[in-house]
């Protein structure tokens, strides 16, 4: 039951007032359910006892008035309960988002973590597990109150049984046997479903994987407009239909297994319900035939029997289902544990006009592999240098950049900023030190200004028609737009059509210019550009490079490019090969080195331009 405890404690931390509201709502709803039954039995008992009409009407009026007040209170508290449930649901989603944003970047590329996040998302969005668990908890509380009312009623019935004389023992044993049967049958069903819980979790994990395939086919392939042309041009229709058939067959097979697991506990529940019903009605009938119960009391106990049976049946089923659901929900805590793995730094970035970045014997292998992508790299970047990083594909250029950005941590060695290990620097402060343009830049569904001013507190991202923020923000955005000669000039122009029907879908070249404008607007001490002009046409690329010196003036700049002609403006060029720095110098120095890799790459490219 630890899984249930973990989930319920977590919900309690998200909303500390939730459980008192659930308890009160369940109590009032239970009392309302028994209220009508109590009114009917009371009236019949009074009429059978020969009470005058005036007293019967008076008692009826009082009880109906009380019932009305109870109904009003129940309605109000149930509405508040529903509000608290939805609020907790939104807080749960906010918690998930927070954990995903907190995890180290390398986790986002790790299959195990991606699968965990996918399970968390499907638990919420496909199965509505958060609200389902809350509904089951509420149902269990309500059923417990129903059982409590029934127990109190049968305790009173024991008092009536004492007056039955020679039949008292027989009826008493019948009632005792009834409770033993309820306990035994309930225990068996709970035990059986607990045994099945692990198998059910495994089945649900397989269903999650099937859903992942189904969602990919639906969202990213079949109903995706850009994919449509590839599907038709390459005749992929039959392949997709076959994948759909396999998916449906998989769901059918899993459904059969789940039904088999539920067969025994379900059958046991049905049989025990029939036997328990017969015993209860037999007991009530025996007492009534002895003349110890009035007509109203018979109706009351018959109604209580129905409520008790339904409550026990639902509680047995719900507890086992709750255990299974809470077991599935444990993936949330696994994700949160990963988010806690990264230790937060406390050091500060030193205030200086010139910064120094150093690699001290740095080696790196990606998580889950032993192959070193970088080996014993020693490097010093200082002052306001403009440094180019070149090499063949797979030599470690982008990996070196990711290490500087703290997207990964070195397997060996350390990286220093002004003499301080960057892992010891507060992450937010270190991120302010960097302005990075990656080759795989992203354009968000927001205005042009919001896309340029990412992360700026005064500019709201992801909102439609958001205000531009302060005048200083807008001036900085307009300046960045002008410097890169972007075709779109108004900062409040919406980009993409995810949120705005009139949003503009920018070309690859325009998108890359927007990414460069972000780096300019951020105005950070160090600028890193990873293939910043790969999507630009030759004229636009030339214009960017002509201005590049001015754009990074007074900053430490690092630049990656496969086009060696674009490296000539740099003060220094580093050549990587096999994860090691094999050459270091200016363009002229490296071109003049016979047998050097840089000269070999330069000669190979130059022939296409002369």
C-alpha positions in Angstrom: 0.0 0.0 0.0 3.1 2.2 -0.1 2.2 3.3 -3.6 -1.2 4.6 -2.5 0.4 6.4 0.5 2.9 8.1 -1.8 0.3 9.4 -4.2 -2.2 10.5 -1.6 0.6 12.3 0.4 1.7 14.0 -2.9 -1.9 15.2 -3.6 -2.1 16.5 0.0 1.1 18.6 -0.5 -0.4 20.0 -3.7 -3.6 21.1 -1.9 -3.6 20.8 1.9 -7.3 21.6 2.2 -8.4 18.9 -0.3 -9.0 15.9 2.0 -11.2 17.8 4.6 -13.4 18.9 1.7 -13.6 15.4 0.3 -14.5 14.0 3.8 -17.2 16.6 4.3 -18.7 16.2 0.8 -18.7 12.4 1.2 -20.4 12.6 4.6 -23.1 14.9 3.4 -23.8 12.9 0.2 -24.0 9.7 2.3 -26.4 11.2 4.8 -28.5 12.6 1.9 -28.7 9.1 0.4 -30.0 7.6 3.7 -32.2 10.7 4.4 -35.1 9.7 2.1 -35.0 6.2 3.4 -35.2 7.5 7.0 -38.1 9.8 6.3 -40.1 7.0 4.6 -39.5 4.5 7.4 -40.2 7.0 10.1 -43.6 8.0 8.6 -44.6 4.4 8.1 -43.7 3.4 11.6 -45.7 6.3 13.1 -48.7 5.4 11.0 -48.5 1.8 11.9 -48.3 2.7 15.6 -51.6 4.7 15.3 -50.1 8.2 15.7 -52.5 11.0 14.9 -52.3 12.8 11.5 -51.3 16.1 13.0 -48.2 14.7 14.7 -47.2 12.7 11.6 -47.4 15.9 9.4 -45.4 17.8 12.0 -42.6 15.2 12.1 -42.7 15.0 8.3 -42.4 18.7 7.9 -39.4 18.9 10.3 -37.6 16.0 8.5 -38.2 17.4 5.0 -36.9 20.8 6.2 -33.8 19.2 7.6 -33.4 17.2 4.4 -33.7 20.4 2.4 -30.9 22.1 4.4 -28.8 18.9 4.1 -29.3 18.9 0.3 -28.4 22.6 0.0 -25.2 22.0 2.0 -24.3 18.9 0.0 -24.7 20.8 -3.3 -22.5 23.7 -2.1 -19.7 21.5 -0.8 -19.8 19.1 -3.8 -19.3 22.1 -6.1 -16.4 23.2 -4.0 -15.1 19.7 -4.2 -15.2 19.7 -8.0 -13.4 23.1 -8.0 -10.6 21.7 -5.7 -10.3 18.7 -7.9 -9.7 20.7 -11.0 -7.4 23.1 -9.2 -5.3 20.1 -8.0 -5.3 18.7 -11.6 -3.8 22.0 -12.9 -1.3 22.1 -10.1 -0.3 18.5 -10.9 0.3 19.5 -14.5 2.3 22.5 -13.4 4.4 20.2 -11.2 5.1 17.9 -14.1 6.1 20.9 -16.3 8.4 22.1 -13.5 10.1 18.7 -13.2 10.7 18.4 -16.9 12.2 21.9 -17.1 14.4 21.1 -14.1 16.0 17.9 -15.4 19.5 18.0 -16.9 19.4 18.4 -20.6 21.1 15.0 -21.2 18.0 13.3 -19.8 15.9 14.6 -22.7 18.0 12.6 -25.1 18.0 9.4 -22.9 15.4 6.8 -24.0 14.6 5.7 -20.5 13.7 9.2 -19.3 11.7 9.9 -22.5 9.7 6.8 -21.9 9.1 7.8 -18.3 7.8 11.3 -19.3 5.7 9.7 -22.0 4.0 7.4 -19.4 3.4 10.5 -17.1 1.8 12.4 -20.0 -0.4 9.4 -21.0 -1.4 8.8 -17.4 -2.7 12.3 -17.3 -3.9 13.2 -20.8 -5.0 9.8 -22.1 -6.3 8.1 -18.9 -7.0 11.1 -16.8 -5.3 9.3 -13.9 -5.1 12.2 -11.5 -8.9 12.8 -11.5 -9.5 9.1 -11.6 -7.5 8.5 -8.4 -9.3 11.4 -6.7 -12.7 10.0 -7.7 -11.8 6.6 -6.4 -10.5 8.1 -3.1 -13.8 10.0 -2.8 -15.8 6.9 -3.6 -13.9 4.8 -0.9 -14.6 7.6 1.7 -18.3 7.7 0.8 -18.6 3.9 0.9 -16.9 3.8 4.3 -19.5 6.2 5.6 -22.2 4.0 4.1 -20.7 0.9 5.8 -20.6 2.8 9.1 -24.3 3.7 8.9 -25.1 0.1 8.1 -23.0 -1.2 11.1 -24.8 1.2 13.4 -28.1 0.0 12.1 -27.3 -3.7 12.5 -26.0 -3.0 16.1 -29.5 -1.7 16.7 -30.9 -4.9 15.0 -28.9 -7.0 17.5 -30.8 -5.2 20.3 -34.1 -6.3 18.6 -32.8 -9.9 18.2 -32.4 -10.2 21.9 -36.1 -10.1 22.3 -36.7 -13.0 19.9 -36.4 -15.7 22.6 -35.5 -19.1 21.4 -34.8 -17.8 17.8 -32.4 -15.1 19.1 -29.3 -17.5 18.9 -30.1 -18.6 15.4 -30.7 -15.1 14.0 -27.6 -13.8 15.9 -25.4 -16.5 14.3 -26.9 -15.6 10.9 -25.9 -12.0 11.3 -22.4 -13.0 12.6 -22.0 -15.4 9.7 -23.0 -12.5 7.4 -20.2 -10.3 8.6 -17.6 -13.1 8.4 -18.7 -13.8 4.8 -18.3 -10.1 4.0 -14.8 -10.0 5.5 -13.6 -13.2 3.9 -14.9 -12.4 0.4 -13.6 -8.9 0.6 -10.2 -10.2 1.7 -10.0 -12.7 -1.1 -10.9 -10.2 -3.8 -8.4 -7.7 -2.5 -5.7 -10.4 -2.3 -6.4 -11.6 -5.8 -6.4 -8.1 -7.3 -3.2 -7.2 -5.4 -1.6 -10.3 -7.0 -2.8 -9.1 -10.4 -1.6 -5.6 -9.8 2.0 -6.2 -11.0 0.7 -7.9 -14.2 -1.8 -5.1 -14.7 1.0 -2.5 -14.5 3.1 -4.4 -17.0 0.1 -4.6 -19.3 -0.4 -0.8 -18.9 3.2 -0.2 -19.8 2.7 -2.1 -23.0 -0.5 -0.1 -23.7 1.5 3.1 -23.1 4.0 2.0 -25.8 1.1 1.1 -28.2 -0.5 4.5 -27.5 2.8 6.2 -28.2 2.9 4.5 -31.7 -0.8 5.4 -32.2 -0.3 9.0 -31.3 2.7 9.3 -33.6 0.8 7.8 -36.5 -2.1 10.1 -35.8 -0.5 13.4 -35.0 2.8 13.2 -36.9 2.0 11.1 -40.0 -1.6 10.4 -41.1 -3.1 13.8 -40.2 0.1 15.8 -40.7 -0.1 18.1 -43.7 3.7 18.2 -44.5 3.9 14.4 -44.3 1.1 14.0 -46.9 3.3 14.6 -49.9 5.9 12.0 -48.9 3.2 9.4 -48.1 1.7 9.9 -51.6 4.9 10.3 -53.6 6.5 7.2 -52.1 3.4 5.0 -51.9 3.4 4.6 -48.1 -0.4 4.2 -47.7 -0.3 0.3 -47.5 2.6 0.4 -45.0 0.7 2.8 -42.7 -2.5 0.7 -43.0 -0.5 -2.4 -42.0 0.9 -0.5 -39.0 -2.6 0.4 -38.0 -3.7 -3.2 -38.2 -0.8 -4.3 -36.0 -1.7 -1.6 -33.5 -5.3 -2.6 -33.3 -4.4 -6.3 -32.9 -2.0 -5.4 -30.1 -4.8 -3.5 -28.3 -7.2 -6.5 -28.7 -4.6 -8.9 -27.3 -3.9 -6.7 -24.3 -7.7 -6.3 -23.7 -8.1 -10.1 -23.6 -5.3 -10.5 -21.0 -6.8 -7.7 -18.8 -10.2 -9.4 -18.9 -8.6 -12.7 -17.9 -7.0 -11.1 -14.9 -10.3 -9.6 -13.8 -12.3 -12.8 -14.2 -11.6 -14.5 -10.8 -12.0 -11.5 -8.6 -15.0 -10.3 -10.6 -16.7 -13.7 -10.3 -15.9 -14.0 -6.6 -17.5 -10.6 -6.1 -20.7 -11.5 -7.9 -21.1 -14.8 -6.1 -20.4 -13.3 -2.7 -22.9 -10.4 -3.4 -25.7 -12.9 -4.2 -25.0 -15.0 -1.1 -24.7 -11.9 1.2 -27.9 -10.5 -0.2 -29.8 -13.7 0.5 -28.5 -13.9 4.1 -29.3 -10.3 4.9 -32.9 -10.6 3.5 -33.3 -13.9 5.3 -32.2 -12.3 8.6 -34.5 -9.2 8.2 -37.4 -11.5 7.2 -36.9 -13.7 10.3 -36.9 -10.8 12.6 -40.0 -9.2 10.9 -41.9 -12.5 11.0 -41.3 -12.7 14.7 -43.1 -9.4 15.0 -40.2 -7.5 16.3 -40.0 -5.0 13.4 -42.5 -2.5 12.1 -43.3 -1.9 8.4 -41.1 1.2 8.3 -38.2 -0.6 10.0 -38.4 -3.4 7.4 -38.1 -0.8 4.6 -35.2 0.9 6.5 -33.2 -2.4 6.9 -34.0 -3.5 3.3 -32.7 -0.1 2.1 -29.6 -0.3 4.3 -28.9 -3.8 3.0 -28.9 -2.5 -0.6 -26.6 0.4 0.4 -24.3 -1.9 2.3 -24.0 -4.4 -0.6 -23.3 -1.7 -3.1 -20.8 0.0 -0.8 -18.9 -3.2 -0.2 -18.9 -4.2 -3.8 -17.7 -0.8 -4.9 -15.1 -0.5 -2.2 -13.5 -3.9 -2.9 -13.3 -3.1 -6.6 -12.2 0.5 -6.1 -9.4 -0.3 -3.5 -7.8 -2.7 -5.9 -8.1 -0.4 -8.9 -6.7 2.5 -6.7 -3.7 0.3 -5.9 -3.1 -0.4 -9.6 -3.6 3.3 -10.6 -1.2 4.5 -7.8 1.4 1.9 -8.8 1.3 3.3 -12.4 1.5 6.8 -11.0 4.9 6.0 -9.4 6.6 7.0 -12.7 5.9 10.6 -11.6 8.2 10.2 -8.6 10.9 8.5 -10.7 10.9 11.5 -13.0 11.1 13.9 -10.0 14.0 11.9 -8.6 15.9 12.4 -11.8 15.2 16.2 -11.6 16.8 16.3 -8.1 20.0 14.7 -9.3 21.6 17.9 -10.5 23.2 19.9 -7.7 22.6 23.6 -7.8 25.7 25.9 -7.9 26.2 28.8 -5.6 29.1 30.7 -7.1 28.7 33.8 -9.1 30.0 34.9 -12.5 32.8 37.4 -11.8 32.2 41.0 -13.0 34.8 41.6 -15.6 35.2 43.2 -19.0 37.2 40.2 -20.2 36.4 36.6 -19.2 38.5 33.4 -19.5 37.1 30.0 -20.4 39.4 27.0 -19.8 39.2 23.3 -20.5 41.4 21.3 -18.2 42.0 17.8 -19.5 38.4 17.4 -20.5 37.1 14.0 -21.8 33.5 13.2 -22.5 31.4 10.2 -23.5 27.6 10.4 -23.9 25.5 8.8 -21.2 25.0 5.1 -21.8 28.1 4.7 -24.0 31.9 4.2 -23.4 33.1 5.9 -26.6 34.9 9.1 -25.9 33.7 11.9 -28.2 36.3 14.3 -26.7 39.7 13.1 -25.3 41.9 15.1 -22.9 41.1 18.5 -24.4 43.1 21.4 -23.0 42.0 24.8 -24.2 42.1 28.5 -23.1 39.7 31.1 -24.5 40.4 34.6 -23.3 39.7 38.3 -23.7 37.6 39.2 -26.6 38.8 36.6 -29.0 36.8 35.5 -32.0 37.4 31.7 -32.3 36.3 29.4 -35.0 35.9 25.6 -34.4 36.2 23.4 -37.5 36.6 19.8 -38.3 35.0 16.9 -40.1 31.5 15.5 -39.1 31.5 13.7 -35.8 34.8 15.2 -34.6 33.2 16.6 -31.4 32.6 20.3 -32.3 28.9 20.5 -31.2 29.7 18.3 -28.2 32.4 20.8 -27.1 29.8 23.6 -27.4 27.2 21.6 -25.4 29.8 21.2 -22.6 30.4 24.9 -22.5 26.6 25.4 -22.3 26.4 22.9 -19.4 23.9 20.8 -21.4 26.3 18.0 -20.4 29.0 17.6 -17.8 32.5 16.3 -18.6 33.2 12.7 -17.9 36.7 13.7 -16.8 38.4 17.0 -16.2 36.6 20.3 -15.7 35.7 23.5 -17.4 36.5 26.8 -15.7 35.1 30.3 -16.1 37.5 32.9 -14.6 39.0 30.1 -12.5 35.7 28.7 -11.2 34.4 25.3 -12.1 31.2 26.1 -14.1 29.3 23.4 -12.2 29.7 25.4 -9.1 28.2 28.6 -10.6 24.4 29.2 -10.2 22.8 27.9 -13.3 20.6 30.9 -14.0 23.6 33.2 -13.7 25.8 31.1 -15.9 23.1 31.0 -18.6 23.0 34.8 -18.5 26.7 34.7 -19.5 25.9 32.9 -22.8 24.1 33.8 -26.0 23.9 30.7 -28.2 22.6 30.2 -31.8 22.3 26.5 -32.6 22.0 25.0 -36.0 18.7 23.4 -35.0 17.1 26.7 -33.8 13.4 26.8 -32.9 10.7 29.3 -33.7 7.9 29.5 -31.1 4.2 30.2 -31.7 4.5 33.8 -30.5 5.2 37.3 -31.9 8.5 38.2 -33.5 9.4 40.3 -30.5 8.7 37.4 -28.1 10.7 35.1 -30.2 13.7 37.4 -30.0 13.4 38.2 -26.3 13.1 34.7 -25.1 13.4 34.4 -21.3 13.1 38.1 -20.7 10.8 38.8 -17.8 9.2 41.8 -19.4 8.1 39.9 -22.5 5.4 37.2 -22.1 6.0 34.1 -24.3 3.2 31.9 -25.6 0.4 34.5 -25.1 -1.6 35.9 -28.0 -1.4 39.6 -28.5 1.0 40.0 -25.6 2.2 43.4 -24.6 5.7 44.2 -25.8 7.0 45.1 -22.3 9.0 48.2 -21.5 10.2 50.7 -24.1 13.8 49.6 -23.6 12.8 46.0 -24.5 11.1 47.1 -27.7 14.0 49.4 -28.6 16.5 46.5 -28.2 14.3 44.2 -30.2 14.0 46.7 -33.1 17.7 47.2 -33.0 18.4 43.5 -33.3 15.9 43.3 -36.2 17.6 46.1 -38.1 21.1 44.8 -37.6 20.4 41.4 -39.3 18.2 43.0 -42.0 15.2 40.8 -41.2 12.4 40.9 -43.8 9.7 41.2 -41.0 10.1 44.5 -39.2 7.2 44.8 -36.7 7.9 43.1 -33.3 4.2 42.3 -32.7 3.9 40.2 -35.9 2.7 36.7 -35.0 4.8 33.8 -36.2 3.5 30.3 -36.9 -0.2 29.4 -37.1 -0.5 27.2 -34.0 -2.2 30.0 -32.0 -2.9 32.7 -34.6 -4.7 32.1 -37.9 -2.8 35.0 -39.6 0.6 33.9 -38.2 3.5 34.0 -40.6 5.4 30.8 -41.4 9.0 32.0 -41.9 11.5 30.4 -44.2 14.6 28.6 -43.0 16.7 31.6 -43.7 14.4 34.1 -42.0 14.2 31.7 -39.0 18.0 31.6 -38.7 18.1 35.4 -38.8 15.6 35.5 -35.9 17.8 33.0 -34.0 20.8 35.3 -34.5 18.7 38.3 -33.5 18.1 36.5 -30.2 21.8 36.3 -29.4 22.2 40.0 -30.3 19.3 41.1 -28.1 20.5 39.1 -25.1 23.9 41.0 -25.3 25.7 38.3 -23.3 29.5 38.4 -22.6 30.0 35.2 -24.6 28.4 34.4 -28.0 28.4 30.9 -29.5 27.2 30.4 -33.1 26.8 26.8 -34.3 26.4 26.9 -38.2 24.6 30.3 -37.9 24.2 30.8 -41.7 23.5 27.2 -42.9 20.0 28.1 -44.1 20.9 31.5 -45.6 21.5 32.2 -49.3 25.0 33.3 -50.3 24.1 37.1 -50.4 22.4 37.0 -47.0 25.3 35.0 -45.6 27.9 37.4 -47.0 25.9 40.3 -45.4 25.9 38.6 -42.0 29.7 37.9 -42.1 30.5 41.5 -43.2 28.7 42.7 -40.0 29.8 39.8 -37.8 32.8 41.6 -36.4 30.7 44.5 -35.3 27.9 42.3 -34.0 30.3 40.5 -31.5 32.4 43.5 -30.8 33.7 43.4 -27.2 32.6 39.8 -26.6 34.2 36.4 -26.4 32.9 34.7 -29.5 33.0 31.0 -30.7 31.9 30.1 -34.1 31.3 26.7 -35.8 31.1 26.3 -39.5 31.8 23.8 -42.3 32.4 26.6 -44.7 36.0 27.5 -44.1 35.7 30.7 -46.1 33.5 32.1 -43.3 36.3 31.5 -40.7 38.7 34.1 -42.1 37.3 36.9 -40.0 38.2 35.0 -36.8 41.3 35.7 -34.8 41.9 32.1 -34.1 40.9 28.7 -35.5 40.8 25.4 -33.6 40.8 22.2 -35.7 39.2 19.1 -34.1 39.9 15.5 -35.2 38.9 12.4 -33.4 37.9 14.4 -30.3 41.2 16.2 -30.0 42.4 19.6 -30.9 45.1 18.9 -33.6 45.7 22.5 -34.9 45.4 26.0 -33.4 46.2 29.2 -35.2 45.0 31.9 -37.6 43.7 31.2 -41.1 46.9 32.2 -42.7 49.0 30.1 -40.3 46.9 27.0 -40.7 46.7 27.2 -44.5 50.5 27.5 -44.6 51.0 24.2 -42.6 51.9 21.4 -45.0 50.0 18.2 -44.4 47.7 19.9 -41.9 44.0 18.9 -41.8 42.9 22.5 -42.1 44.8 23.0 -45.3 43.5 19.8 -46.7 39.9 20.9 -46.0 40.6 24.4 -47.4 41.9 23.0 -50.6 39.0 20.6 -51.0 36.5 23.5 -50.6 38.3 26.1 -52.5 38.1 24.2 -55.8 34.4 24.8 -55.9 34.8 28.6 -55.6 37.5 29.2 -58.3 
